[in-house]
Amino acid sequence: LNSGYIVTGSYDQTIKVWDIKQGKCILSLNEKGYVFCLLEFEPNKILAGNSLNTINLWDIQNPTDHIFSFIQHELWVNCLVKCDSNLFASCSNDAMIYIWDYYKKISVAGLRGHLDCILTLIKLNDGKLCSGSADSTIKIWDWKRQCCVLELKTNDQWIKSLYQLNDGTLLSGALESSIKLYQNNKCVKIFNGHTKAVRAFCQIDDNHFASGSFDNTIKIWDKNTGEIIQDLRGHTSNVICVIKLKDNTLASCSTDKTIKVWK
């Protein structure tokens, strides 16, 4: 969050705000359904996508109940991305991406093209959206013109994670254990080392990135050589998310119900 706290969503149907320095939960919000994704659209306002096909808006300074529910999807909401100062996007198992006006509280566009669940959605450096799906494709969308401008067909099942590095290259993780690096719309490198699905990425610096996997590990990679620099072990189940904190430590969360902070 802008405040420096971390917010997490869980299958236990709660959203929790954490003070990482103290290692304490300072607020718990009761959601309905599993919480799959979170987005702070404006300070202290949290959007939460859940297994009831709904995106709920919460004010963590007035946490009695959610403020509003954005309803359009027909299945689980998997990712939320801020498009600009007024709009955000969501993707779902219903194979749809919707663009929402945050302030008007309405859906303004629907992006159709994937043939199966959309599992990951990110905003690229040029402002376009990029999605990965269980249909084995990665699509790039001009959401302003409401059209797909590029499709990358892969041999991977279930594209579970996407991340754009600072140099504009694109990382993808899938049900298979390898990581692919795309440049100019072509796969130029494959990173092998994980043994199960790759679910999360974050950039460490210009030459290194981290990946989190269902093999319970986080690996730090040299982007240029493909070498594993560090192998972080401590989680006892699937690693779902990895983020870089402001003090250059890493935070990860897992289906072992823990958040871990790494130096």
Salt bridges, closest charged atoms under 4 A:
ASP59 OD2 - LYS45 NZ 3.76
ASP65 OD1 - HIS66 ND1 3.11
ASP94 OD2 - HIS73 ND1 3.00
ASP126 OD2 - LYS128 NZ 3.56
ASP135 OD2 - HIS114 ND1 3.00
ASP142 OD2 - ARG145 NE 2.94
GLU151 OE2 - LYS139 NZ 2.23
ASP156 OD2 - LYS180 NZ 3.34
ASP167 OD2 - LYS223 NZ 2.60
ASP205 OD1 - HIS208 ND1 2.90
ASP215 OD2 - HIS194 ND1 2.94
ASP222 OD2 - HIS208 NE2 3.98
ASP231 OD1 - LYS219 NZ 3.03
ASP231 OD2 - ARG233 NH2 3.02
ASP256 OD2 - HIS235 ND1 2.97
